[in-house]
Amino acid sequence: MKKTSVFLCLISFFLFSSCGLETYVYLNPVENINSNINYAEIYLPSGQPFQFRNYIIYYRIYLSNRSEPTFATEQQINNVNTTLFQDYKRLDSYTANDNVSPTAIDTVFRNLGYYSLFISPDQTRGDPLDSVLNVAAGGTILLYFNDSQIPPLLEYPSGIRYYLFRANNFISQPTRLFTYSEDLANSVISNTVNTDLQVKTGAAPVEVAYVSMYIVAFGIDENYSPLYSRPTHIGIFLLP
C-alpha cells in the first residue's frame, strides 16, 4: 500500500470512516474553568466534531451541618458530607481519563444520583439547558451563587441570565430554585421525591446545602447512539 493510502486511511479512522478498525468519536472536553464556592467561569472549547450536539451540566445537592469557606483540600470536602467526598473520588477517575467509554458516563452520573440541570427565565417555567446552550463555537458560561437576595443564576451568552432550576417536578418544595431553605433542609428523601438530595449521616441539625456540578459535551454518532466527552468538575457551590 502506498504511503499516501496509509495516511488517508489513518485520517479516515480519526474522522470516523471505515478502514476495518473500530470507529471512535472524540468530543472535546471542557478544560478551562475558574471557580470558587460562589462563582464559576466555564470556557467552552471550539472545534467540536460534527457529531457534537450540546453540553450537559450534571448536579447533586448535599446537605450538611458544617460549612467550609473553600474546598482547597479533600478533607474539607469530606468534612461537609462523606457521601459528597465518596462521589467526588468516584468521579475523579472519569474526569482524568479520556479512555472512558463515550456512551457510559451518563449512566455513571445517574447511578450516583446526579441529574441534568434546567434553567428558567422567570422562576416558574423550567427549560432544558440545551434550549439556550446550543452552539459548537465556544463561548463562556457564568454561574452565580454569590447573592443572598437573588437565586443562583446562569449567564449565557454574555448579559443574558437564567435562574438555575432543579431537574424535574418530583421536587417536594415550593420551587425548584437552587436555594437553601427549611423546606430543603426538612425534605423527605425517598425513591420518588427529592432524589437529587443527599443528607449527611448524623447531621443534626442541617444548616447548609452545597451543590456539586460537572459538565460534559454531548453528541450523537452515526448510529444515533449518545456520545459523551470526559466530564469536568465545575466546582462545589454553597446554596444561598
C-alpha positions as CSV (number, residue, x, y, z in Angstrom):
1,M,0.0,0.0,0.0
2,K,1.3,3.4,-0.9
3,K,2.2,5.8,1.9
4,T,-0.5,8.2,0.7
5,S,-3.1,5.4,1.1
6,V,-1.9,4.6,4.6
7,F,-2.1,8.3,5.5
8,L,-5.6,8.7,4.1
9,C,-6.7,5.6,5.9
10,L,-5.4,6.9,9.2
11,I,-7.2,10.2,8.6
12,S,-10.4,8.3,7.9
13,F,-10.0,6.4,11.1
14,F,-9.8,9.6,13.2
15,L,-12.7,11.1,11.1
16,F,-14.8,8.0,11.9
17,S,-14.7,6.5,8.4
18,S,-14.1,2.8,7.8
19,C,-10.6,1.2,7.5
20,G,-11.5,-2.0,9.1
21,L,-11.0,-0.5,12.6
22,E,-13.4,0.3,15.3
23,T,-14.6,3.9,15.0
24,Y,-14.3,6.3,17.9
25,V,-15.7,9.8,18.1
26,Y,-13.8,12.2,20.4
27,L,-15.7,15.1,21.8
28,N,-13.5,17.9,23.2
29,P,-14.0,18.1,27.0
30,V,-14.3,21.4,28.8
31,E,-10.8,22.0,30.2
32,N,-10.7,25.7,31.2
33,I,-12.8,26.6,34.3
34,N,-12.2,29.2,37.0
35,S,-14.4,28.7,40.1
36,N,-14.8,29.2,43.8
37,I,-17.5,28.4,46.3
38,N,-19.8,31.2,44.9
39,Y,-18.9,31.7,41.2
40,A,-17.7,29.9,38.1
41,E,-16.5,30.8,34.6
42,I,-16.7,28.0,32.2
43,Y,-14.9,28.4,28.9
44,L,-16.3,26.2,26.2
45,P,-13.9,24.7,23.6
46,S,-14.3,25.4,19.9
47,G,-13.8,23.0,17.1
48,Q,-16.1,20.2,18.2
49,P,-16.7,17.4,15.6
50,F,-20.0,17.3,13.6
51,Q,-21.4,14.6,16.0
52,F,-21.5,17.2,18.8
53,R,-24.9,18.5,19.9
54,N,-24.6,20.3,23.2
55,Y,-23.3,20.4,26.7
56,I,-24.9,18.9,29.8
57,I,-24.4,20.1,33.4
58,Y,-25.0,17.3,36.0
59,Y,-25.6,18.3,39.6
60,R,-26.4,16.8,43.0
61,I,-27.2,18.6,46.2
62,Y,-25.6,17.7,49.5
63,L,-27.0,18.7,52.9
64,S,-24.7,19.3,55.9
65,N,-24.3,20.7,59.4
66,R,-20.9,22.1,58.6
67,S,-19.8,24.9,56.4
68,E,-16.4,25.4,54.8
69,P,-15.0,28.7,53.4
70,T,-13.4,26.9,50.4
71,F,-12.6,23.4,49.1
72,A,-8.9,23.6,48.8
73,T,-8.4,20.1,50.2
74,E,-10.2,16.8,50.0
75,Q,-10.5,16.8,53.8
76,Q,-12.8,19.9,53.5
77,I,-15.0,18.1,51.1
78,N,-15.2,15.1,53.4
79,N,-16.0,17.4,56.4
80,V,-19.1,18.7,54.6
81,N,-20.5,15.4,53.6
82,T,-18.8,12.0,53.5
83,T,-21.0,10.9,50.5
84,L,-20.0,14.0,48.6
85,F,-16.4,13.0,49.2
86,Q,-17.0,9.4,48.1
87,D,-18.9,10.6,44.9
88,Y,-16.1,13.1,44.2
89,K,-13.5,10.4,44.4
90,R,-15.6,8.0,42.3
91,L,-16.0,10.6,39.5
92,D,-12.4,11.7,39.8
93,S,-11.3,8.6,37.9
94,Y,-13.5,9.7,35.0
95,T,-12.5,13.4,34.9
96,A,-8.9,12.3,34.5
97,N,-9.4,9.6,31.9
98,D,-10.0,10.2,28.2
99,N,-10.4,6.5,27.6
100,V,-13.7,6.2,29.4
101,S,-16.5,4.7,27.1
102,P,-18.2,7.7,25.4
103,T,-21.6,6.1,26.0
104,A,-21.2,5.2,29.7
105,I,-20.8,8.5,31.6
106,D,-24.5,9.4,31.7
107,T,-25.2,6.1,33.4
108,V,-22.3,6.7,35.9
109,F,-23.8,10.1,36.9
110,R,-27.3,8.8,37.2
111,N,-26.2,5.8,39.3
112,L,-24.8,8.4,41.8
113,G,-28.0,10.4,41.9
114,Y,-26.8,13.2,39.6
115,Y,-29.4,14.9,37.4
116,S,-29.3,17.3,34.4
117,L,-29.5,21.0,35.2
118,F,-32.5,23.0,34.0
119,I,-32.8,26.8,33.6
120,S,-35.7,29.2,34.0
121,P,-36.3,32.6,32.5
122,D,-39.0,33.5,35.1
123,Q,-38.6,31.3,38.2
124,T,-41.7,29.4,37.0
125,R,-41.1,27.6,33.7
126,G,-38.2,25.1,33.7
127,D,-36.4,24.6,30.4
128,P,-33.6,22.1,29.4
129,L,-30.2,23.7,29.4
130,D,-29.8,22.9,25.7
131,S,-32.7,25.3,24.9
132,V,-30.2,28.1,25.3
133,L,-26.9,26.4,25.2
134,N,-26.8,25.1,21.6
135,V,-23.6,26.2,20.0
136,A,-20.4,24.5,19.0
137,A,-18.3,27.6,18.5
138,G,-17.3,28.1,22.1
139,G,-18.2,30.9,24.5
140,T,-18.3,31.4,28.2
141,I,-20.9,30.2,30.8
142,L,-21.0,32.1,34.1
143,L,-22.6,30.7,37.2
144,Y,-23.6,33.0,40.2
145,F,-24.2,31.7,43.7
146,N,-23.0,34.8,45.5
147,D,-26.1,36.9,46.1
148,S,-28.3,36.0,49.1
149,Q,-31.1,38.3,47.6
150,I,-31.1,36.7,44.1
151,P,-31.4,32.9,43.4
152,P,-28.4,31.4,41.7
153,L,-28.1,32.3,38.0
154,L,-26.6,31.1,34.8
155,E,-25.4,33.7,32.3
156,Y,-25.1,32.7,28.6
157,P,-24.5,34.4,26.3
158,S,-23.0,37.5,27.9
159,G,-25.6,39.6,29.5
160,I,-28.5,37.1,29.3
161,R,-29.3,35.4,32.6
162,Y,-31.5,32.5,33.7
163,Y,-32.4,31.1,37.1
164,L,-30.9,27.6,37.9
165,F,-33.6,25.0,38.2
166,R,-33.5,21.5,39.7
167,A,-34.3,18.7,37.4
168,N,-37.9,17.9,37.5
169,N,-41.3,18.1,39.2
170,F,-40.5,15.4,41.7
171,I,-39.2,18.2,43.9
172,S,-41.3,18.5,47.1
173,Q,-40.6,22.1,48.0
174,P,-42.3,25.3,46.8
175,T,-39.9,26.0,44.0
176,R,-37.1,24.2,42.0
177,L,-34.7,27.0,42.7
178,F,-31.2,26.3,44.0
179,T,-31.7,28.0,47.3
180,Y,-31.3,26.8,50.9
181,S,-34.5,26.8,53.0
182,E,-36.2,25.0,55.8
183,D,-38.2,23.2,53.1
184,L,-35.0,21.9,51.6
185,A,-33.5,21.0,55.0
186,N,-36.6,19.1,56.1
187,S,-37.2,17.4,52.8
188,V,-38.2,13.8,52.9
189,I,-36.0,11.8,50.6
190,S,-37.4,8.7,49.0
191,N,-37.2,6.8,45.8
192,T,-39.5,9.2,44.1
193,V,-39.1,12.5,46.0
194,N,-36.1,14.8,46.1
195,T,-33.8,12.1,44.7
196,D,-31.3,14.9,43.8
197,L,-30.6,15.4,47.5
198,Q,-28.1,13.6,49.7
199,V,-28.3,14.0,53.5
200,K,-25.2,13.8,55.7
201,T,-25.2,10.9,58.1
202,G,-25.6,12.1,61.7
203,A,-26.0,15.7,60.6
204,A,-28.3,17.4,63.1
205,P,-29.4,20.0,62.6
206,V,-28.9,20.6,58.9
207,E,-27.6,24.1,58.4
208,V,-26.2,24.4,54.9
209,A,-26.5,22.9,51.5
210,Y,-24.0,22.5,48.7
211,V,-24.3,21.5,45.0
212,S,-21.6,19.7,43.1
213,M,-21.6,20.2,39.3
214,Y,-19.9,18.6,36.3
215,I,-20.1,19.5,32.6
216,V,-19.8,17.1,29.6
217,A,-20.0,17.6,25.9
218,F,-22.8,15.5,24.3
219,G,-23.2,14.2,20.8
220,I,-24.9,11.5,18.6
221,D,-22.9,9.1,16.5
222,E,-23.8,7.7,13.0
223,N,-26.0,5.0,14.6
224,Y,-27.9,7.7,16.7
225,S,-26.3,6.5,19.9
226,P,-25.4,9.0,22.6
227,L,-21.8,10.1,23.0
228,Y,-20.2,12.0,25.9
229,S,-16.9,13.7,26.5
230,R,-14.7,13.2,29.5
231,P,-16.5,15.1,32.3
232,T,-15.0,18.1,34.0
233,H,-15.8,19.1,37.6
234,I,-17.1,22.7,37.6
235,G,-17.0,23.0,41.4
236,I,-18.8,22.7,44.7
237,F,-21.1,25.7,45.4
238,L,-22.8,27.0,48.6
239,L,-26.5,27.5,48.1
240,P,-27.6,30.9,49.3
